[in-house]
């Protein structure tokens, strides 16, 4: 039969713990047969009640009132509960009276047993004072990833509460897929716990159970273990894009601006060669090489057209084509050309025509150059309009929406520069600088990489 005194104490402790907010503390002092035990209870940054306990035996107190009060360490600003678990002992009764005189406002209770287990039970049954969310990733329509959360347990949820959801997992890297639970401090997430497991890619129906404040258990998964990664490290591992799950092999189109100084053109071709070489082990990859220069606008000179040097060839053939392109040098040597723009708009139109009859596959357009395109008609840019009236904005939109092209660019710009709109669009998935080329980041952003890109969190809203 339940001890009614224990029930009263349980209710008193639960009420006192529930009243803890912010930096407030609760002192629970137990006078027992073997001495005095003090519990200091306060909430951590996640609102979880945490207790610290220490015991002082009677032999260290010598029936001295001041020694007893020092051992009890009751702060006048703390909430306090006083408990005597050794009724009938003159020493315990005397100590209890000293404590009551010191804190006459504190609830006082007498029980027959030690209260340590009861304190642990009350802390473990405390309802949540902060909501718990699971960190996930949500793919956007353009294939990029955004950080999001899924609600697990609301404020006032109690141990035993469960939430079931369906999540998709990709390969999670060396540490596996992380199931990270956060609380919130304003708009900022606070990492409560991280557990991970190496999961085969696929969908999982997962049940989260609130075991106690601060502890969430996940079922429907292989055994999870503690994960040493912190919040900053986890976020740093999130890729820019969701790895492509298309069944067909990838198609990389390298569009290279080949007008200007010879060293600059050689550098552009060299950057394309680096990317292609990095992807040389990617099964089934096809590569296209497109060279574009500048319009001449001189009626005495025939305008040099965009060159599709190779279309959907293997990596080895593409490397040979790039070697030939570098050896030839700039195509604008020896005839007048527009000095402030290039045939970007013509190049985009040529790519669009080439993709019209291609089989469906992941396509990445990597543009390597510096100059802006020609506008379709006269505008405020003072750049002469395209002779063919190609509208580069319209072609980019069509490539993205109808051809599902992913755009990357390598350009020469300084950090802090305001990047022209055209390069923002042509580098929307992956943008790199000539002087600081991160090949792995570039190929990852394009969705083409010889290594699977790890995804550290589970995914939601995956079709």
NORZIPE-V44198 format. One record per residue. N is the residue number from 1. RES is the residue in one letter. PHI is phi in whole degrees, 0 to 359 (none if undefined). PSI is psi in whole degrees, 0 to 359 (999 if undefined). OMEGA is omega as a letter, one per 30 degrees, with the letter a starting at -180 (NA if undefined). Layout:
{{N,RES,PHI,PSI,OMEGA} {N,RES,PHI,PSI,OMEGA}}
This chain:
{{1,X,none,135,a} {2,X,299,141,l} {3,X,283,119,a} {4,X,298,328,l} {5,X,295,320,l} {6,X,296,322,l} {7,X,297,318,l} {8,X,297,317,l} {9,X,295,317,l} {10,X,302,315,a} {11,X,294,319,a} {12,X,295,317,l} {13,X,293,316,a} {14,X,299,319,l} {15,X,294,319,a} {16,X,293,319,l} {17,X,294,318,l} {18,X,299,332,a} {19,X,279,355,l} {20,X,286,127,l} {21,X,223,156,l} {22,X,53,234,a} {23,X,264,12,l} {24,X,296,154,a} {25,X,231,153,l} {26,X,240,126,l} {27,X,258,122,l} {28,X,245,119,a} {29,X,244,126,l} {30,X,248,125,l} {31,X,262,116,a} {32,X,234,180,a} {33,X,295,331,a} {34,X,258,2,l} {35,X,143,205,a} {36,X,243,131,l} {37,X,242,131,l} {38,X,245,138,l} {39,X,242,126,l} {40,X,254,121,a} {41,X,238,132,l} {42,X,208,165,a} {43,X,268,141,l} {44,X,276,189,a} {45,X,297,341,l} {46,X,263,4,a} {47,X,82,9,a} {48,X,276,128,l} {49,X,288,128,a} {50,X,238,141,a} {51,X,240,144,l} {52,X,238,135,a} {53,X,231,139,l} {54,X,214,152,a} {55,X,237,138,l} {56,X,238,117,a} {57,X,287,159,a} {58,X,301,329,a} {59,X,298,337,l} {60,X,268,357,a} {61,X,255,332,l} {62,X,53,36,l} {63,X,52,34,a} {64,X,254,129,a} {65,X,297,315,a} {66,X,295,321,l} {67,X,296,321,l} {68,X,297,315,a} {69,X,293,324,l} {70,X,295,319,a} {71,X,293,322,a} {72,X,289,328,l} {73,X,51,53,l} {74,X,273,117,l} {75,X,275,131,a} {76,X,297,340,l} {77,X,269,353,a} {78,X,269,150,l} {79,X,293,146,a} {80,X,221,141,l} {81,X,232,129,a} {82,X,251,133,a} {83,X,227,135,l} {84,X,247,117,a} {85,X,252,17,l} {86,X,223,61,a} {87,X,297,145,l} {88,X,94,350,l} {89,X,270,122,a} {90,X,299,322,l} {91,X,294,316,l} {92,X,294,318,a} {93,X,297,318,l} {94,X,297,315,l} {95,X,298,319,a} {96,X,297,320,l} {97,X,294,322,l} {98,X,299,317,a} {99,X,294,318,l} {100,X,297,322,l} {101,X,292,329,l} {102,X,286,321,l} {103,X,232,74,a} {104,X,294,343,a} {105,X,276,348,a} {106,X,280,143,l} {107,X,299,139,l} {108,X,235,135,a} {109,X,221,150,l} {110,X,241,127,l} {111,X,228,174,a} {112,X,261,344,a} {113,X,235,163,l} {114,X,300,145,a} {115,X,259,2,a} {116,X,304,313,a} {117,X,296,324,a} {118,X,292,321,l} {119,X,298,315,l} {120,X,300,318,l} {121,X,297,316,a} {122,X,295,317,l} {123,X,297,322,a} {124,X,286,342,a} {125,X,259,3,a} {126,X,295,132,l} {127,X,292,154,a} {128,X,294,139,l} {129,X,257,352,l} {130,X,228,145,l} {131,X,287,150,l} {132,X,250,132,l} {133,X,234,153,l} {134,X,259,133,l} {135,X,281,130,l} {136,X,222,175,l} {137,X,241,142,l} {138,X,240,121,l} {139,X,289,135,l} {140,X,276,172,a} {141,X,295,335,l} {142,X,271,7,l} {143,X,92,348,l} {144,X,285,165,a} {145,X,246,140,l} {146,X,239,145,l} {147,X,285,137,a} {148,X,212,176,l} {149,X,224,154,l} {150,X,245,128,l} {151,X,297,134,l} {152,X,255,301,a} {153,X,220,133,a} {154,X,276,171,l} {155,X,303,140,a} {156,X,82,1,l} {157,X,296,145,a} {158,X,246,159,l} {159,X,309,138,a} {160,X,104,343,l} {161,X,295,145,a} {162,X,228,155,l} {163,X,221,132,l} {164,X,244,139,a} {165,X,209,162,l} {166,X,250,126,a} {167,X,232,154,l} {168,X,252,140,l} {169,X,237,135,l} {170,X,262,181,l} {171,X,296,132,a} {172,X,261,7,l} {173,X,84,188,a} {174,X,302,325,a} {175,X,269,356,l} {176,X,84,188,l} {177,X,275,130,a} {178,X,265,130,l} {179,X,255,94,a} {180,X,257,125,l} {181,X,257,133,a} {182,X,233,154,l} {183,X,249,183,a} {184,X,231,139,l} {185,X,239,95,a} {186,X,69,236,l} {187,X,263,2,a} {188,X,259,133,l} {189,X,281,144,l} {190,X,244,126,a} {191,X,287,116,l} {192,X,272,313,a} {193,X,202,153,l} {194,X,224,125,l} {195,X,232,148,a} {196,X,215,165,l} {197,X,203,151,l} {198,X,280,109,a} {199,X,249,137,l} {200,X,297,139,l} {201,X,304,139,l} {202,X,155,184,a} {203,X,262,145,a} {204,X,225,137,l} {205,X,265,117,a} {206,X,241,138,l} {207,X,245,125,l} {208,X,259,132,l} {209,X,239,131,l} {210,X,279,105,a} {211,X,283,317,l} {212,X,194,168,l} {213,X,305,128,l} {214,X,90,355,a} {215,X,227,119,l} {216,X,241,133,l} {217,X,247,135,l} {218,X,252,134,l} {219,X,238,165,a} {220,X,91,10,a} {221,X,226,160,l} {222,X,302,166,a} {223,X,301,127,l} {224,X,270,150,l} {225,X,229,164,a} {226,X,300,143,a} {227,X,244,127,a} {228,X,282,351,a} {229,X,291,138,l} {230,X,269,177,a} {231,X,300,312,a} {232,X,297,320,a} {233,X,293,319,l} {234,X,297,314,a} {235,X,295,323,a} {236,X,296,337,a} {237,X,273,355,a} {238,X,288,122,l} {239,X,287,162,a} {240,X,292,327,a} {241,X,226,158,l} {242,X,286,130,l} {243,X,305,138,a} {244,X,295,134,l} {245,X,251,16,l} {246,X,295,149,a} {247,X,279,335,a} {248,X,277,160,l} {249,X,291,159,a} {250,X,281,161,l} {251,X,229,115,l} {252,X,256,124,l} {253,X,252,117,l} {254,X,261,112,l} {255,X,254,118,a} {256,X,239,128,l} {257,X,283,119,a} {258,X,243,34,l} {259,X,241,156,a} {260,X,114,197,a} {261,X,293,146,a} {262,X,301,317,l} {263,X,299,323,a} {264,X,293,318,l} {265,X,296,318,l} {266,X,298,323,l} {267,X,294,319,l} {268,X,297,315,l} {269,X,297,322,l} {270,X,297,323,l} {271,X,294,321,l} {272,X,297,319,l} {273,X,297,320,l} {274,X,302,314,a} {275,X,296,314,a} {276,X,297,318,l} {277,X,297,322,l} {278,X,299,327,a} {279,X,264,13,a} {280,X,297,336,a} {281,X,265,5,a} {282,X,282,117,a} {283,X,299,132,l} {284,X,76,4,a} {285,X,295,134,l} {286,X,247,149,a} {287,X,231,139,l} {288,X,241,146,l} {289,X,236,122,a} {290,X,236,127,l} {291,X,250,135,l} {292,X,224,145,a} {293,X,243,232,a} {294,X,225,149,l} {295,X,288,146,a} {296,X,269,322,a} {297,X,58,23,l} {298,X,247,116,a} {299,X,295,341,a} {300,X,276,351,a} {301,X,238,131,l} {302,X,290,131,a} {303,X,296,134,l} {304,X,280,126,a} {305,X,274,161,l} {306,X,298,137,a} {307,X,252,121,l} {308,X,270,95,a} {309,X,285,331,l} {310,X,201,145,l} {311,X,226,120,l} {312,X,53,53,l} {313,X,259,170,l} {314,X,283,171,a} {315,X,298,317,a} {316,X,299,315,l} {317,X,296,319,l} {318,X,299,320,l} {319,X,296,322,l} {320,X,294,320,l} {321,X,297,320,l} {322,X,294,322,l} {323,X,300,315,l} {324,X,296,321,a} {325,X,294,319,l} {326,X,292,320,a} {327,X,295,324,a} {328,X,292,323,l} {329,X,85,191,a} {330,X,298,140,a} {331,X,274,350,a} {332,X,267,2,l} {333,X,292,131,l} {334,X,97,355,l} {335,X,214,154,a} {336,X,289,143,l} {337,X,214,164,a} {338,X,292,126,a} {339,X,278,349,a} {340,X,243,8,a} {341,X,205,170,l} {342,X,224,173,a} {343,X,278,42,l} {344,X,304,317,a} {345,X,294,323,l} {346,X,291,321,l} {347,X,300,315,l} {348,X,298,320,l} {349,X,294,321,l} {350,X,295,320,l} {351,X,296,318,l} {352,X,299,318,l} {353,X,295,320,a} {354,X,294,325,a} {355,X,281,347,a} {356,X,301,322,a} {357,X,256,10,a} {358,X,278,151,l} {359,X,292,154,l} {360,X,295,129,l} {361,X,195,162,l} {362,X,296,127,a} {363,X,239,131,l} {364,X,237,127,l} {365,X,256,114,l} {366,X,255,111,a} {367,X,260,129,a} {368,X,237,108,a} {369,X,182,194,a} {370,X,222,324,a} {371,X,279,154,l} {372,X,282,168,l} {373,X,278,171,l} {374,X,276,139,l} {375,X,287,162,l} {376,X,288,340,l} {377,X,207,172,a} {378,X,299,132,l} {379,X,219,194,a} {380,X,280,357,a} {381,X,285,344,a} {382,X,67,10,l} {383,X,269,132,a} {384,X,298,145,a} {385,X,289,157,l} {386,X,299,131,l} {387,X,302,330,l} {388,X,266,3,l} {389,X,59,31,l} {390,X,291,135,l} {391,X,258,103,a} {392,X,298,325,l} {393,X,296,317,a} {394,X,294,321,a} {395,X,292,319,l} {396,X,301,315,l} {397,X,298,320,a} {398,X,292,318,l} {399,X,298,320,a} {400,X,288,316,a} {401,X,275,321,a} {402,X,261,330,a} {403,X,256,353,a} {404,X,57,39,l} {405,X,281,139,l} {406,X,259,135,a} {407,X,252,132,l} {408,X,225,155,a} {409,X,212,149,l} {410,X,239,115,a} {411,X,227,166,l} {412,X,259,103,a} {413,X,216,160,l} {414,X,260,142,l} {415,X,302,129,a} {416,X,99,343,l} {417,X,294,148,l} {418,X,278,110,a} {419,X,285,131,l} {420,X,304,151,a} {421,X,304,322,a} {422,X,299,321,a} {423,X,281,335,l} {424,X,297,320,a} {425,X,285,314,a} {426,X,287,347,l} {427,X,244,27,a} {428,X,296,329,l} {429,X,263,329,a} {430,X,204,121,a} {431,X,232,130,a} {432,X,224,159,l} {433,X,256,145,l} {434,X,307,320,a} {435,X,276,349,a} {436,X,216,68,a} {437,X,272,112,l} {438,X,266,95,a} {439,X,300,315,a} {440,X,297,315,l} {441,X,295,323,a} {442,X,294,311,a} {443,X,291,328,l} {444,X,295,315,l} {445,X,298,327,l} {446,X,282,351,a} {447,X,80,13,l} {448,X,237,115,l} {449,X,206,147,a} {450,X,284,345,l} {451,X,243,141,l} {452,X,297,135,a} {453,X,277,120,l} {454,X,292,145,l} {455,X,240,111,a} {456,X,285,339,a} {457,X,242,157,l} {458,X,293,163,a} {459,X,246,150,l} {460,X,238,164,l} {461,X,56,42,l} {462,X,261,124,a} {463,X,278,999,NA}}
